[in-house]
């Protein structure tokens, strides 16, 4: 298909579409159904043997939210983003998680896929290793970030864990563990959840103080599991024997640069950038020029970072011991506070 140099517009179009087709759908079937053509005609368009019409280009780009400017590499100075957001009354947390799951399953299906994640906050996938931590984070999102109806006066209670959300989260995590991932953390990456726990405790949002103690205990287990994954150089689900491809998980520490959550996903020659807003909502784009800038930025961050996975035992031990010490300091700090007096 195409030539041996730069990919054609048609090649780029179908590569971007392939990133967005649900795993349980046939790529060819999707194209044939959308364009009302036979499977053979769809194959010939995908292979570049038949040039798509302007009308077909419009239908495909509209159906899959693909920027025509990006396909034609128009340098307008503008970047088109799609918003992946949680909105009370419109998009539930469950629907948002299901959208994330579909994206990860598409990546998982292609062995060339990789993710580079510069993390201001710990990548939320990891929280699903420990159901109690995932339950707290999801409750925090629903109550405090997005102010879902019914949460105004509702305290956090581990006994109220949403099993349906946990099940989706586990699928998300299992897909994430099967992808080649490079993450860039710093000591403050972990600090955010501790501040959230402190806020909930001081504000009296815990129904049972024992739940706070449980979460501190689980944080310790979680940190050590993250450390073990970094040591092995691959991800695996908490509570099962380690198994994975060495080198498929690279963890870096950066002491100065991380100011936001920035994610670059790559599959073959296709790329997609993710930026967060309002903590976890996402802006996504496949604009080549913007992805070039993100990739250049992340390459620079990696050059100024220290690898703490696989053989870097000393640096890794120091980093994770710092995280454990953070947890213990917060545990002691909150034990001395009476939330009724705050």
PyMOL commands that set and color helices and strands:
alter all, ss='L'
color gray80, all
select helices_A, chain A and resi 9-20+27-35+39-46+54-63+68-71+93-108+124-129+131-145+158-160+163-176+187-189+191-202+209-232+288-303+313-335+339-341
alter helices_A, ss='H'
color red, helices_A
select strands_A, chain A and resi 82-84+114-118+180-185+249-253+262-267+270-277+281-285+306-307
alter strands_A, ss='S'
color yellow, strands_A
deselect
rebuild
show_as cartoon
